[in-house]
């Protein structure tokens, strides 16, 4: 699916180091601002223990995991909304993403310069928030007068849209992001999506910490957590340099030993990829057999025919039914045949909403 997360942040906060850990594509990583100019793009494999379990049972010829696209975007500085630094390019690159991974520097290191001279992740967050809010405010203010005029003339849709724009404008002028405004009706929510506002995109704040803070965080992380309490946002703690060291290890066993030594059960990279996948509102269904075990990505709430269409358009066009096995049943019974014998396979029609972890075979006729 053509959905992607953008990694953003001020210069020198660890964005490219983190991107290098996430992707085989190698972004340049250096101790100076604007190291990244053109956005680096990587297709990232989504770690999924369920796929591993299916592979053990089916012993397939081919294995295809789910992927998510990650974009490393150039660092932003104050005044970006007015074109400072690489501002216009930065904002355009963010607009093209579906969700944001906002990296914040939460560690002290005299050898790594900070663009503002001191380490303060809450201030850094506010710098980027302000630039995005200013650009969103321009968008809202450009649409509001004509929408209000149409609403005053009796246009019902315009009345709804004017109300949405006014509420967002008030929030932005108070220094809040558009995502902090809750809209209850589907029409309001649909209109907000159509605005493509930068601060309405789902966001995950990634606190880049030192080795010692990789497990429990630190006072910088605590400050960020408090600062985002009113936002509809998530937070993840990652030690990017530690993850870079782990990535250099050759075997799975060596990586796991390293993690255990620092008190982690799972690498920060794996946790970040999974969080990015969830941030995009994505889930996974599986096809499993002797030829191939494959994880397929779909948007939460998608019905069976549309999921069939992800495999091939003919599957959706000629959809007959979906034969669905719950992942837990498949693993517990050991094979598709055993599941069928136990009567645990479900036959679903066109209105079935696919669930995360479904193992499915689509019947179609074209």
Secondary structure as UniProt FT lines:
FT   STRAND          4..8
FT   TURN            11..12
FT   HELIX           15..22
FT   TURN            33..34
FT   STRAND          40..45
FT   HELIX           49..58
FT   STRAND          62..64
FT   STRAND          67..72
FT   TURN            78..79
FT   HELIX           80..82
FT   TURN            85..86
FT   HELIX           87..95
FT   STRAND          99..105
FT   TURN            110..111
FT   TURN            115..116
FT   HELIX           121..152
FT   TURN            153..154
FT   HELIX           156..173
FT   TURN            174..175
FT   HELIX           178..180
FT   HELIX           186..195
FT   HELIX           198..200
FT   STRAND          202..208
FT   HELIX           211..213
FT   TURN            214..216
FT   HELIX           219..227
FT   TURN            228..230
FT   STRAND          234..238
FT   HELIX           240..248
FT   HELIX           252..261
FT   TURN            262..263
FT   HELIX           268..279
FT   TURN            280..281
FT   STRAND          282..288
FT   STRAND          292..299
FT   TURN            300..301
FT   HELIX           304..311
FT   HELIX           313..317
FT   STRAND          319..325
FT   HELIX           327..333
FT   HELIX           336..341
FT   TURN            342..343
FT   STRAND          346..348
FT   TURN            350..351
FT   TURN            356..357
FT   STRAND          359..364
//
